Structures are given as C-alpha cells and as structure tokens.
Amino acid sequence: MSAASVASQRSQHGVAPRQSLWRPSHNPWVIALTVTLATFMEVLDTSIANVALPHIAGGLAATSDEATWVLTSYLVANGIVLPISGWISGLVGRKRFYMTCVALFTISSFLCGLAPSLSALIVFRVLQGAGGGGLQPSEQSILADAFPPEQFGMAFAVYGMAVVLAPAIGPTLGGWITDNFNWRWIFFINVPIGIISLLLSHRMIEDPPYLKEQIKANRANLRIDYPGLVLISLGLGCLQVVLDKGQEDDWFSSHLITTLTVITAVSLLAFVLYEWRCQSPVVDLRIYKSRNFAIGSAMMFMLGVVLYGTTVLLPLFLQGLMGYTAKLSGMVLSPGALVIIVLLPLVGRLVAVTDPRRLILFGLVVSAAAMYKMTNLNLGIDFKTAVLYRCYQTTGLAFLFIPINTLCYVGMPREKSREISSLINLCRNIGGSVGISMVTTIVARRSQFHQDRLIAHVTPYDSAFRDRLNAQATALFHSGLSYHTAASQTYARIYGDVQAQASTLAYIDTIWVFALIFTALIPFVFLMRRGDRSETPVAAH
C-alpha cells in the first residue's frame, strides 16, 4: 500500500496524517506516569475523606449530617466541571488547562487542611472538586496523543490503574492516616504530590500541532454557550446533591430532595433540547448518534455503578455485621486491587491483537458469575472467602474498562475526542454516585422488609423459636442470672440475630441487582461495531 493511500485511509477514519507522524519530545511512559500521578490523587480524594467524617465533625464542632457536605460539595463541583472540561481546554489549551487544574487542586487541598470551620472547608472542597474535575479527561486525551495507535490499549491500562485502583484503597488509606495522624493530613498529603506533578507536567507535557491550530480556530470563532453552561451546571449540581443526600433525607419524603429532583429533571431535559439545536454547544450531544459511543457510555455508567457500589458494599457488611475494623476491611479489598494491577497491562496488550468486544463479553460474563457466586454471602464467611469474593469481582472489571474506552472512539472524528473523554468520565463518575446511593438505599429498605418477614416467626406459636428461647434462657439462668434477666437478654439476643439476618438478606438482594445489571448488558456487546485498528482511540483535547 502506498504512503498516499495510507494517509488517505487515516484521514477517512478521522486521524490526520500529521497526527500519525507527530510524537511527543519525551518518552510516552514518562508522560503516562506524570499525568497518572495527579489523576490518582484526584480519584483518591473522592473516597479518602469518607472514613474521616466523624473526626472532621468532631474537630470542627459540627454534626455528622453537616459534615457529609464535605463529600457532597466535592462531588457537585467535580460533576459540573467534568463535562465542560473538553470545551475549556479547546479554548485555553490542554497543557495550560491541565496544569491549572493541578494547581487549583493542590492549593485548595492545602487550604482544606488549614480550614478553621466547616463552612470554610466546604468552600475549599468546592474549589478542590472543580480543579479535580478536569484531570481525568485531560489525562485520557494526553495519553491518546502520546502513544502510537498500537499502544493505545497499554495507555488506557495506565489510566485504568488510577481510576479503578484509587477508590479501592481510598477508605483504607484515609482510615490509617486519620487513626495515626490527624484528619487534616488526608488533604496535606496532596500538596507535595501536586507540586511534583506540576513540575513534571511543565516539563513533559506539550500540545500537539493540530491542537494548537484548533485552539486558534476556537478563539477566532468564540461563542460562549451561556444557557448550556447554566443548565448543565444546575442539573448536574442538583443531581449530585440528590444522590448523595437522598437516602439520608428519606428521598421524596424530604421537600429539599423533591425540589432538587424536579430542578435536575427540568434542567437536564432543557439542556439536551437546547444543545441539540445549538450551533456552538458547550457539550456536543450529537456524538451520541454513534452507536458505539452510546452503548459504551451506558456500559461505563454501569461499570461506575458496580465498581463504586461493591467498593462500599463489602466493607459495610464486614464492619457493620461481622465486627471488622476499617483497617481489616480495607485489607479485604487490597488483593482485589492487586488483581486489577496485574490484569490491566495484560488487557491492554490483548486489545491490540483481538476484538475488544470479546474482552468485554468475557468481562461481563466473569463479573456476572462473580456476583452470582457472591449471593452465597453469609455471617459465617471467613477472611479468605471475603478476599476471594473481591478478587472474583475485580477479575471481571479489569476486562471491561480498557475495551469499552477503546470502542467508544471507533469511527469518531478526531476533533470530537475531547467531548468523548469528558462524557465517558462523567458517565463513570455519575454511575459511581448512583452505585453508592443504590447500595445504601437498597440495604436500608430491604433490611426493613426482611425484618418484617422474619419477625413474623418470632412468636410463641413457632416451635423453633420456643426451643431456642428456652435453651438460651436456661443457659443464662444457670450462668448465675435471674430468670427475669435471663429471659430479657435472650429476647434481646434473638432480636439482634433477626436484625443481622435481615441485613444480610438485604446485602444479598443488592448483589443480585449487580448480577442482573451485568447479565442485562451482555446482549448489547453484539450491537457494537469492532472497527479496524486505525479507528481506535485518536487524539483528544
């Protein structure tokens, strides 16, 4: 094949010849480590503060409910910036935007550590979330530019390690820091990492020639989509508050949650209708006409639901019902994180030599099987069994992240890549919020449901109950307690067992939901288009 025909073919697939020839001045792997450092730090901060909330509340003389705004404020700002990060970087330059986000994140982390009051901490967390919102999509696009097409799978493997591993170790690390130092250090540790990231980014990262031309063109034809910016900020901001506070406020029993839900629905619907007709939209929703991108976005959303949901579910079960410490429950999750670290490079290599759809299919089947296996959860499991459950989950998840990202870019023009990376990350993050909210809601509601059913058997007319009551009361009586005290303690113990069993059944119900999600996604794999090698991830931002 002639050079001219190769160039023509690449151009048809949305990859300009000059992009295929351009290479960064520095080693792509050094660039990958540079940008992964900041992204790992940012994703870590979405979960590291969770276990420190009681300490934060106590240190700042706030209630536990008030302290949860430390988490909510971060998620709101992060969710607003994520979808518009591609548009902003297209105006100011990707390197400048990325370094600004790192600097804002680092400075606001330092201010969070110094916060004298809860209100000040919430303000600084908003700034921190805004800075962090632009890091993930920027890293993804930087990697797509830095690596040659045949190494895109490995590039996304590096990125995947940051966004999949960080939520798993965040609670454990946060608990260790809080127990051994002070809650303020969960923010202070970002400062040296941020400074190192800034220095490396200034030296290693560069905008490719095609992007510089795009920036000039965007500035020459600058039209700021103010309605779009307002609508998406209002819609996503309210959505994050609803997801984070819904169960805590009993969902639609709360006037605040009901009002914010209405605002979310109206704002996002108006945003979609307006952006579809807008000539210069802040987010180009027309890319959802691509079947691969639409299905891939839905899968990435569900991946976020299960990844974050299971990361919360297992520690909640172990700590709430089996008496594990935060450190010990974190040790249950750690081997699963190691599985991801080992498998992601392998998956990155496989993407280059096999059909990504096969990998997605394999990942969904393994993930569904792992969830079905986990429905055997009970109060008698040992540490090893809990670890194996987590390892089964992460084995399947490792085969999903990279292939889904890869197929989302198939057939998409290069100039749309910044919207692609922003929306993919938004889908995963919103999915994560939905997953966490889903776990807490289902466990709370189904626990009550199962308790009502189990309590119906705690009656003198039930022979099993009578036998257990008599046996335990007699044992306590012979241990030296009075008959009345022995009877009271026996009833209390039986009621505690009923609550524990009801909660266990509720956790199993949640696991069934995750299993059904994976099973339902399997047919959609066959609707995706494979594309050829030249169509896999192209330049972004």
Residue pairs with C-beta under 8 A, 6 or more apart in sequence:
7 17
9 534
10 16
10 17
10 20
10 534
11 17
13 411
13 532
13 534
13 535
13 538
14 411
14 412
14 413
14 414
14 535
14 538
15 149
15 414
15 534
15 538
15 539
16 210
16 414
18 209
18 210
19 208
19 210
19 414
19 538
19 539
20 149
22 208
22 209
22 210
23 148
24 31
24 145
24 146
24 204
24 206
24 208
25 206
26 203
26 204
28 143
28 146
28 147
28 151
28 155
30 204
31 142
31 143
31 146
31 204
31 205
32 143
32 146
32 147
32 155
32 158
32 159
33 158
34 197
34 200
34 201
34 204
34 205
35 98
35 138
35 139
35 142
35 143
35 201
35 205
36 139
36 158
36 159
36 161
36 162
37 193
37 196
37 197
37 200
38 101
38 102
38 105
38 135
38 139
38 193
38 194
38 197
38 201
39 135
39 136
39 139
39 159
39 162
39 163
40 161
40 162
40 165
40 166
41 105
41 190
41 193
41 194
41 197
42 105
42 131
42 132
42 135
42 136
43 136
43 162
43 163
43 166
43 167
43 170
44 166
44 167
44 169
44 170
44 173
45 74
45 109
45 128
45 132
45 170
45 190
46 74
46 75
46 78
46 132
46 166
46 167
46 170
46 432
47 166
47 167
47 170
47 171
47 174
47 311
48 170
48 171
48 173
48 174
48 177
48 186
49 56
49 70
49 71
49 74
49 174
49 186
50 71
50 170
50 171
50 174
51 171
51 174
51 175
51 178
51 326
52 174
52 175
52 177
52 178
52 183
52 186
53 64
53 67
53 68
53 70
53 71
54 64
54 67
55 178
55 182
55 183
56 62
56 67
56 70
56 118
56 121
56 183
57 63
57 64
57 66
57 67
57 118
59 183
59 184
60 67
60 115
60 117
60 118
60 121
61 118
62 118
65 248
66 118
67 118
68 244
68 245
68 248
69 118
69 122
70 118
70 121
70 122
70 125
71 244
72 240
72 241
72 244
72 245
73 122
73 123
73 125
73 126
73 129
74 125
74 126
74 128
74 129
74 132
75 129
75 240
75 243
75 244
75 433
76 126
76 129
76 236
76 237
76 240
76 241
77 125
77 126
77 127
77 128
77 129
77 130
77 133
78 129
78 130
78 132
78 133
78 429
79 133
79 236
79 237
79 239
79 240
79 426
79 429
79 430
79 433
80 130
80 133
80 232
80 233
80 236
80 237
81 129
81 130
81 132
81 133
81 134
82 133
82 134
82 136
82 137
82 422
82 425
82 426
82 429
83 232
83 236
83 282
83 283
83 422
83 423
83 426
84 229
84 232
84 282
84 283
84 422
85 97
85 101
85 133
85 134
85 137
85 138
85 418
85 422
86 137
86 141
86 283
86 418
86 419
86 421
86 422
86 540
86 541
87 282
87 283
87 418
87 419
88 97
88 134
89 97
89 98
89 134
89 138
89 141
89 418
89 541
90 214
90 215
90 218
90 418
90 541
91 215
91 218
91 219
91 222
92 100
92 215
93 207
93 211
93 212
93 215
94 138
94 141
94 142
94 205
94 207
94 211
94 541
95 201
95 205
95 206
95 207
97 134
97 138
97 541
98 134
98 135
98 138
98 139
98 142
98 201
98 205
99 198
99 201
99 202
99 205
100 131
100 134
101 131
101 132
101 133
101 134
101 135
101 138
102 131
102 135
102 194
102 197
102 198
102 201
103 131
103 194
103 198
104 127
104 128
104 130
104 131
105 128
105 131
105 132
105 135
105 190
105 194
106 131
106 190
106 191
106 193
106 194
106 195
106 197
106 198
107 127
108 124
108 125
108 127
108 128
108 131
109 128
109 187
109 188
109 190
109 191
109 194
110 187
110 188
110 190
110 191
111 120
111 124
111 127
112 121
112 124
112 125
112 128
112 184
112 187
113 184
113 185
113 187
113 188
113 191
114 184
115 121
115 124
136 163
136 425
136 429
137 418
137 421
137 422
137 424
137 425
137 540
137 541
138 421
138 541
139 159
139 162
140 156
140 159
140 405
140 421
140 424
140 425
140 540
141 417
141 418
141 421
141 539
141 540
141 541
142 205
142 540
142 541
143 155
143 156
143 158
143 159
144 152
144 155
144 409
144 417
144 421
144 537
144 538
144 539
144 540
145 208
145 211
145 539
145 540
146 155
147 154
147 155
149 533
149 534
149 536
149 537
150 352
150 533
151 352
152 351
152 352
152 406
152 536
152 537
153 347
153 348
153 349
153 350
153 351
153 352
153 402
153 406
154 345
154 348
154 349
154 352
155 348
155 537
156 348
156 351
156 401
156 402
156 405
156 406
156 537
157 344
157 345
157 347
157 348
157 402
160 340
160 344
160 398
160 401
160 402
160 405
161 340
161 341
161 344
163 401
163 428
164 307
164 340
164 344
164 397
164 398
164 401
165 337
165 340
165 341
167 307
167 308
167 311
167 432
168 311
168 333
168 334
168 336
168 337
168 340
169 330
169 333
169 334
169 337
171 311
171 315
171 326
171 330
171 333
172 326
172 327
172 329
172 330
172 331
172 333
172 334
173 330
174 186
175 326
175 327
175 330
176 327
176 330
177 183
177 185
177 186
177 189
178 186
179 326
179 327
207 215
208 539
210 414
210 539
211 539
211 541
214 415
221 280
223 279
223 280
225 275
225 278
225 280
225 281
225 282
227 274
227 278
228 271
228 274
228 275
228 278
228 281
228 282
228 283
229 282
231 267
231 268
231 270
231 271
231 274
232 267
232 268
232 271
232 282
232 283
234 263
234 267
235 263
235 264
235 267
235 268
235 271
236 268
236 430
238 260
238 261
238 263
238 264
238 267
239 264
239 268
239 430
240 433
241 260
242 257
242 260
242 261
242 264
243 433
243 434
243 436
243 437
244 433
244 437
245 256
245 257
246 257
246 437
246 441
247 437
247 440
247 441
247 444
249 256
249 257
251 257
251 441
252 258
252 261
272 285
275 281
275 282
275 283
275 284
275 285
276 285
276 286
283 419
283 422
283 423
284 416
284 419
287 293
287 412
287 416
287 419
287 420
287 423
288 294
288 297
290 410
290 411
290 412
291 527
291 528
291 529
292 407
292 408
292 410
292 411
292 528
292 529
292 531
293 408
293 412
293 420
295 524
295 527
295 528
296 404
296 405
296 407
296 408
296 424
296 528
297 408
297 423
297 424
297 427
298 427
298 521
298 524
299 360
299 400
299 404
299 521
299 524
300 404
300 405
300 408
300 424
300 427
300 428
300 431
301 427
301 428
301 430
301 431
301 434
302 431
302 517
302 518
302 521
303 397
303 400
303 401
303 404
303 428
303 431
304 427
304 428
304 429
304 430
304 431
304 432
304 434
304 435
305 431
305 432
305 434
305 435
305 438
305 514
305 517
306 367
306 393
306 397
306 435
306 514
306 517
306 518
307 397
307 428
307 431
307 432
307 435
308 431
308 432
308 433
308 435
308 436
309 432
309 435
309 436
309 438
309 439
309 510
309 514
310 390
310 393
310 435
310 514
311 333
312 435
312 436
312 439
312 440
313 439
313 443
313 507
313 510
313 511
314 329
314 332
314 333
314 386
314 389
314 390
315 324
315 326
315 329
315 330
315 332
315 333
316 439
316 443
316 507
317 377
317 504
317 507
318 324
318 328
318 329
318 332
318 386
319 325
319 326
319 329
320 503
321 379
321 500
321 503
321 504
322 379
322 381
324 332
328 383
332 383
332 386
332 387
332 390
333 390
335 387
335 390
335 391
336 387
336 390
336 391
336 393
336 394
337 394
339 391
339 394
339 395
339 398
340 394
340 397
340 398
343 394
343 395
343 398
343 399
344 398
344 401
344 402
347 359
347 398
347 399
347 401
347 402
347 403
348 402
350 359
351 359
351 402
351 403
351 406
351 536
352 533
355 530
356 402
356 403
356 404
356 406
356 407
356 530
357 403
357 407
357 525
357 526
357 528
357 530
359 399
359 400
359 402
359 403
360 399
360 400
360 403
360 404
360 407
360 525
360 528
361 522
361 525
362 399
363 396
363 397
363 398
363 399
363 400
363 403
364 396
364 400
364 518
364 519
364 521
364 522
364 525
365 396
365 522
366 392
366 395
366 396
366 399
367 393
367 396
367 397
367 400
367 518
368 396
368 515
368 518
368 519
368 522
369 392
369 396
370 389
370 392
370 393
370 395
370 396
371 393
371 511
371 512
371 514
371 515
371 518
372 515
373 389
373 392
374 389
374 392
374 393
374 511
374 515
375 508
375 511
375 512
375 515
377 389
377 504
377 507
377 508
377 511
378 504
379 500
379 501
379 504
381 389
396 518
405 424
405 537
406 536
406 537
407 528
407 529
407 530
407 531
408 420
408 424
409 417
409 420
409 535
409 536
409 537
409 538
410 529
410 530
410 531
410 535
410 536
411 529
411 531
411 535
412 420
412 538
414 538
414 539
417 537
417 538
417 539
417 540
417 541
418 540
418 541
420 540
421 540
421 541
438 510
438 513
439 510
442 506
442 509
442 510
442 513
443 503
443 506
443 507
443 510
444 506
445 506
446 505
446 506
446 509
446 510
447 499
447 502
447 503
447 505
447 506
448 502
449 502
449 506
450 501
450 502
450 503
450 505
450 506
451 498
451 499
451 502
454 498
454 501
454 502
455 498
457 464
457 465
458 465
458 494
458 495
458 498
459 465
460 466
465 494
468 494
469 490
469 491
469 494
472 490
472 493
472 494
473 483
473 486
473 487
473 490
474 486
476 485
476 486
476 489
476 490
477 483
477 486
481 489
